[in-house]
């Protein structure tokens, strides 16, 4: 070793700097050149269409991701290059229905780790982060029965928790938002706050029961000496605002582009958690939510109320099953909290913002007319089945999920079995493949109604049956089947029915009661920076630079 290093040092001292530089740069250049030639001409994916440089280096995608342009760029590439695009040397994006089926319904496809690993909690995987179908299947089975449409509907019909949360929402608007004018019928509302409080109260009450829910919209209805039950709504609100840390989540693209490097980063993250379990994670805003979930789960172990998701999981832990432990159950519950907060509230925010714009007044009017026509008494007491069946309300939500998909990005999977073909193309083991809702939802054949409704416009009427035209039911069924806002296959969204019930109930109550409009100028200072910080809002909102305030005026 000494001999070797002294030879290197001698060589280093004896060589002209220019030559030295050449000696270093030449092998690097040759290596890069060889890799470029390989990627362009000899790689098994080299025959696929690809934008300039994308098939040579992942840095092209990293560049677009860094500037929040990845999703838009991929959708554009698909428009130019067709349904199969090689978007990086080792990554292919697909949009056809056949491909989506072959990727997301194939149990041998694995989740792209370490990307999904960053959603682990308490050092444990959950259904969402599980890599293989074996790791995923039993976790999903443990919770799935608490999220079927029948279960969600019958719980709501019996308990009315979601409708109570909608009532809390209106109380929040009228008691806590900023009043406008003298008439006492108009309020300027921090839309992000109202919607995320609503979504969080709902998912936490579904997971832990109403008493142990987050109570962010209204003060807890009772005083309690139990430290698990929040003493006031304010502390919960602060927790919610802080949950979306800048942390690793905003850099997810690095996990796909540089898995080896991110594996090292991940190793140290896991080491920290292993050394300091639970408390080791209490380092950012998200950890305060973790603390919230963990405490409730521990508390619920005593109550044995198996109607809630947490109660059901406690039962599985108690039953001594090999797989379920406190940490695994905690990780699952925590994932549901996070998965149920932003997605549902962002969708609501996009929708409400869109229909509050002066150009889209007619959509809001049509929605209100339908609600006023159909719901005769108080909207809080309207039968759930009536709300769920309203065609225009459904159409507006479907169109929002299509145009402003809360998760519009690629859902990456890794090919693990040799001989895999997708859309007729043979894909080597180790390739990252995926699809993205943003591109799928632009499918002209499915969504344009033979050119009547351009796919890049927000037109709820595409979801309604036209009079005097045959096969309208079939046309709409096809659109619903192609709608990919909730993903698909065994790993598609488990909470989709809960989300749909929450959204329909809130929109029915709000648009029965109020008219909402944009507020171009406001002096209100928001107690959070979500409108600037979050990629979803920065990229997706129809009104970039939106101030986040919506005016609610009681309808006469
Ligand atoms: C509008 C609202 C929602 C949207 C757009 C949405 C979207 C999605 C999507 C696209 C996936 C698939 C991710 C992937 O394959 O990588 C997913 C998975 C998931 N979602 Fe949702 N979601 C919503 C609401 C909810 C709610 C309310 C919950 C409450 C529990 C929830 C829980 C989950 C879970 C646990 C998974 C992982 C499922 C698994 O891997 O087995 N989501 N969601």
Boltz pocket constraint, residues with backbone or C-beta under 6 A from the ligand:
constraints:
  - pocket:
      binder: B
      contacts: [[A, 127], [A, 128], [A, 129], [A, 140], [A, 203], [A, 332], [A, 335], [A, 336], [A, 337], [A, 339], [A, 340], [A, 341], [A, 343], [A, 344], [A, 347], [A, 405], [A, 406], [A, 407], [A, 411], [A, 412], [A, 484], [A, 485], [A, 486], [A, 487], [A, 488], [A, 490], [A, 491], [A, 492], [A, 493], [A, 494], [A, 495], [A, 496], [A, 498], [A, 499]]
      max_distance: 6.0
